[in-house]
Amino acid sequence: MVKRNKWVAGNWKMNLDYSSALELTNNLVANLPGLNGTSVTLCVPAVYLDALKSIVNKNGLIQLAAQNCHSEDKGAFTGEISAAMLKSMDINQVVLGHSERREYFNESNKFLSEKVFKVLSHGLTPIFCCGEPLSVREENKQNEFVTNQLEESIFHLSAEEVAKVVFAYEPIWAIGTGRTASAEQAQEMHAVIRHFFEQKYGAAVAEKLIILYGGSVNASNAATLFSMPDVDGGLVGGASLQANDFLQIISAAANS
């Protein structure tokens, strides 16, 4: 079995004012535990990226990611940001396809396929999200739902390009609800995703893919979730807004 280092990404969503963002980032940088190869990313509102970059650069152990970007490099898309803009700021990661973007902004699998391609063309790392709503889970159709998302948004990529994507499985019914998929449920879906990629791209590619779990990860359940063989870390929501909680989650990943 391939040894994969863990990855923890904190998704702040549309939270924290400017001073709170600075305070939290300074706290994390000052108290970061030993990482043992674990990658740490803060997915922050775009208006904070430049200011926070100078803080995380103090030790170079935390990366910054945008929470979204457009599929075009430039144009009449008021309010949007592009992968080219992020690259010019030395921001090298971006979240794509989060369930909230899909639901509230009607982002289709096809549109996301264009975003993924554009982000990779600029040398950025996409953190690509997939996951099913409660109605699909209750019908036991989650495997088909998630693999369809991946097939329509990712399978146009080459094996070399797929290897540069970080994936995040986020059961929508467990996001911000306090309801978490069990470690066994998370492992089951992560294994399905990895096998799906193996069928398309081969075992050598699939075994190296980083697949994060995103769904009410917190300081109490992180160690158990991260102990699963196909769970390579977490995309953390609310708990990433509290320094002590997020530091505990990072520590859990580093020691798993």
C-alpha positions as CSV (number, residue, x, y, z in Angstrom):
1,M,0.0,0.0,0.0
2,V,1.2,3.5,-0.9
3,K,2.0,5.8,2.0
4,R,0.1,9.0,1.6
5,N,0.8,12.1,3.8
6,K,-2.2,13.6,5.5
7,W,-3.8,16.9,4.4
8,V,-5.9,19.3,6.5
9,A,-7.8,22.2,4.9
10,G,-9.8,24.7,6.8
11,N,-12.6,26.2,4.9
12,W,-13.6,29.5,6.5
13,K,-16.5,30.1,4.1
14,M,-17.9,33.6,4.4
15,N,-16.9,34.1,8.0
16,L,-14.6,36.3,10.1
17,D,-13.9,40.0,9.9
18,Y,-10.5,41.3,8.9
19,S,-9.1,41.6,12.4
20,S,-10.4,38.2,13.4
21,A,-8.8,36.7,10.3
22,L,-5.4,38.1,11.2
23,E,-5.7,37.0,14.8
24,L,-6.7,33.4,13.9
25,T,-3.9,33.1,11.3
26,N,-1.3,34.5,13.6
27,N,-2.4,32.1,16.4
28,L,-2.2,29.1,14.0
29,V,1.2,30.0,12.8
30,A,2.6,30.5,16.3
31,N,1.2,27.3,17.7
32,L,1.4,24.8,14.8
33,P,2.3,21.4,16.0
34,G,4.9,19.1,14.4
35,L,3.4,18.1,11.1
36,N,5.2,14.9,10.1
37,G,4.6,15.7,6.5
38,T,1.0,16.8,6.9
39,S,-0.1,19.6,4.5
40,V,-2.1,22.4,6.0
41,T,-4.2,24.8,4.0
42,L,-6.5,27.7,4.9
43,C,-9.3,28.3,2.4
44,V,-10.1,31.9,3.1
45,P,-12.3,34.7,1.6
46,A,-10.5,36.2,-1.4
47,V,-10.3,39.7,0.1
48,Y,-8.0,38.3,2.9
49,L,-5.6,36.3,0.7
50,D,-2.9,39.0,0.3
51,A,-2.8,40.1,3.9
52,L,-2.7,36.5,5.2
53,K,0.1,35.5,2.8
54,S,2.6,37.6,4.8
55,I,1.6,35.9,8.0
56,V,1.8,32.3,6.7
57,N,5.1,33.0,5.0
58,K,6.7,33.5,8.4
59,N,7.3,29.7,8.6
60,G,6.1,28.5,5.2
61,L,4.1,25.6,6.8
62,I,0.6,26.8,6.0
63,Q,-0.7,27.3,2.4
64,L,-3.5,29.5,1.4
65,A,-6.3,28.6,-1.0
66,A,-9.1,30.6,-2.6
67,Q,-12.6,29.3,-2.1
68,N,-13.6,29.5,-5.8
69,C,-12.6,30.9,-9.2
70,H,-14.1,31.3,-12.6
71,S,-13.4,29.2,-15.7
72,E,-12.2,32.2,-17.7
73,D,-8.9,34.1,-17.3
74,K,-10.6,37.5,-17.7
75,G,-13.7,39.2,-19.0
76,A,-17.1,40.8,-18.1
77,F,-17.7,38.7,-15.0
78,T,-18.3,41.2,-12.3
79,G,-17.5,40.0,-8.8
80,E,-15.6,36.9,-10.0
81,I,-11.9,36.1,-9.7
82,S,-9.7,34.0,-12.1
83,A,-7.1,31.4,-11.7
84,A,-4.7,33.8,-13.5
85,M,-5.3,36.4,-10.8
86,L,-4.6,33.8,-8.1
87,K,-1.5,32.7,-9.8
88,S,-0.2,36.3,-10.1
89,M,-0.6,36.6,-6.3
90,D,1.3,33.3,-5.7
91,I,-1.9,31.6,-4.4
92,N,-1.5,28.0,-5.6
93,Q,-4.6,26.2,-4.4
94,V,-8.4,26.7,-5.0
95,V,-11.5,24.9,-3.8
96,L,-13.8,23.9,-6.7
97,G,-17.3,22.3,-6.6
98,H,-18.1,22.8,-3.0
99,S,-21.7,21.7,-2.3
100,E,-22.7,25.3,-1.5
101,R,-21.4,26.5,-4.8
102,R,-23.3,23.7,-6.6
103,E,-26.5,24.4,-4.6
104,Y,-26.7,28.2,-4.2
105,F,-24.9,29.2,-7.5
106,N,-26.1,26.3,-9.7
107,E,-22.6,25.2,-10.7
108,S,-23.0,22.2,-13.0
109,N,-20.6,19.3,-13.5
110,K,-19.8,20.6,-16.9
111,F,-19.0,24.1,-15.6
112,L,-16.8,22.5,-13.0
113,S,-15.0,20.5,-15.6
114,E,-14.0,23.8,-17.3
115,K,-12.9,25.3,-14.0
116,V,-10.7,22.3,-13.2
117,F,-9.1,22.4,-16.6
118,K,-8.4,26.1,-16.3
119,V,-7.0,25.9,-12.8
120,L,-4.6,23.1,-13.8
121,S,-3.5,25.0,-16.9
122,H,-2.2,27.7,-14.5
123,G,-0.3,25.2,-12.3
124,L,-2.7,25.5,-9.4
125,T,-4.0,22.7,-7.2
126,P,-7.7,22.2,-7.3
127,I,-9.4,20.9,-4.1
128,F,-12.3,19.3,-5.8
129,C,-15.4,18.5,-3.8
130,C,-18.0,15.9,-4.4
131,G,-20.8,14.4,-2.3
132,E,-24.5,13.5,-2.1
133,P,-27.5,15.1,-0.4
134,L,-29.6,13.3,2.2
135,S,-32.3,12.2,-0.2
136,V,-29.7,10.3,-2.3
137,R,-28.1,8.7,0.7
138,E,-31.6,7.5,2.0
139,E,-32.2,5.8,-1.4
140,N,-28.7,4.2,-1.1
141,K,-27.7,5.7,-4.4
142,Q,-24.7,7.7,-3.1
143,N,-22.1,5.7,-5.0
144,E,-23.7,6.4,-8.4
145,F,-24.3,10.0,-7.6
146,V,-20.7,10.7,-6.5
147,T,-19.1,8.8,-9.3
148,N,-21.3,10.6,-11.8
149,Q,-20.0,13.9,-10.4
150,L,-16.5,12.8,-10.8
151,E,-16.9,11.3,-14.3
152,E,-18.5,14.4,-15.7
153,S,-16.1,16.9,-14.1
154,I,-12.8,15.0,-13.9
155,F,-12.6,12.2,-16.4
156,H,-11.6,14.5,-19.3
157,L,-8.2,14.9,-17.6
158,S,-5.1,12.9,-18.3
159,A,-3.6,10.7,-15.6
160,E,-0.9,13.2,-15.1
161,E,-3.4,16.0,-14.5
162,V,-5.6,13.9,-12.2
163,A,-2.6,13.2,-10.0
164,K,-2.4,17.0,-9.3
165,V,-6.0,17.2,-7.9
166,V,-6.9,16.9,-4.3
167,F,-10.4,15.4,-3.7
168,A,-12.8,16.1,-0.9
169,Y,-15.8,13.9,-0.3
170,E,-18.4,15.9,1.6
171,P,-21.7,14.2,2.3
172,I,-24.0,17.2,2.1
173,W,-26.2,15.9,4.9
174,A,-23.3,16.2,7.3
175,I,-22.1,19.7,6.5
176,G,-22.7,22.2,9.2
177,T,-25.4,20.0,10.7
178,G,-23.3,18.4,13.5
179,R,-24.2,15.1,11.9
180,T,-21.1,13.3,10.8
181,A,-20.8,10.2,8.6
182,S,-19.3,7.4,10.7
183,A,-15.7,6.6,10.1
184,E,-16.9,3.4,8.4
185,Q,-19.3,5.4,6.1
186,A,-16.5,7.8,5.2
187,Q,-14.1,4.9,4.5
188,E,-16.6,3.1,2.4
189,M,-17.2,6.1,0.1
190,H,-13.5,7.0,-0.1
191,A,-12.8,3.4,-1.2
192,V,-15.5,3.6,-3.8
193,I,-13.9,6.9,-5.2
194,R,-10.4,5.4,-5.2
195,H,-11.6,2.3,-7.0
196,F,-13.5,4.4,-9.5
197,F,-10.3,6.2,-10.4
198,E,-8.4,2.9,-10.5
199,Q,-10.8,1.6,-13.2
200,K,-10.2,4.7,-15.3
201,Y,-6.5,5.6,-14.6
202,G,-5.0,2.5,-13.0
203,A,-3.9,1.5,-9.6
204,A,-0.7,3.5,-9.6
205,V,-2.6,6.8,-10.0
206,A,-5.5,5.9,-7.7
207,E,-3.4,4.7,-4.8
208,K,-1.6,8.1,-4.7
209,L,-4.7,10.3,-4.8
210,I,-5.4,12.5,-1.7
211,I,-9.1,12.1,-0.7
212,L,-10.2,14.3,2.2
213,Y,-13.4,13.9,4.2
214,G,-15.5,17.0,4.7
215,G,-18.6,16.8,6.9
216,S,-18.5,18.2,10.4
217,V,-15.0,17.2,11.2
218,N,-14.1,18.3,14.7
219,A,-11.5,17.9,17.4
220,S,-13.3,14.9,18.8
221,N,-13.8,12.8,15.7
222,A,-10.8,13.7,13.6
223,A,-8.4,11.0,14.9
224,T,-11.0,8.3,14.3
225,L,-11.8,9.5,10.8
226,F,-8.2,10.0,9.8
227,S,-7.3,6.4,11.0
228,M,-9.3,5.0,8.1
229,P,-7.0,3.7,5.3
230,D,-8.5,5.7,2.5
231,V,-9.3,8.9,4.4
232,D,-6.3,11.2,3.9
233,G,-7.3,14.1,6.0
234,G,-10.1,16.6,6.2
235,L,-11.8,19.6,4.7
236,V,-12.8,21.3,7.9
237,G,-15.6,23.9,8.2
238,G,-16.7,25.4,11.5
239,A,-14.0,23.9,13.6
240,S,-11.4,25.7,11.4
241,L,-12.6,29.0,12.8
242,Q,-11.5,28.1,16.3
243,A,-7.7,28.0,16.7
244,N,-7.6,25.4,19.5
245,D,-10.0,23.0,17.7
246,F,-8.2,23.3,14.3
247,L,-4.8,22.8,15.9
248,Q,-6.1,19.6,17.5
249,I,-7.4,18.4,14.2
250,I,-4.0,19.1,12.6
251,S,-2.3,17.3,15.4
252,A,-4.6,14.3,14.9
253,A,-3.7,14.2,11.2
254,A,0.0,14.5,11.9
255,N,-0.1,11.6,14.4
256,S,-2.4,9.3,12.4
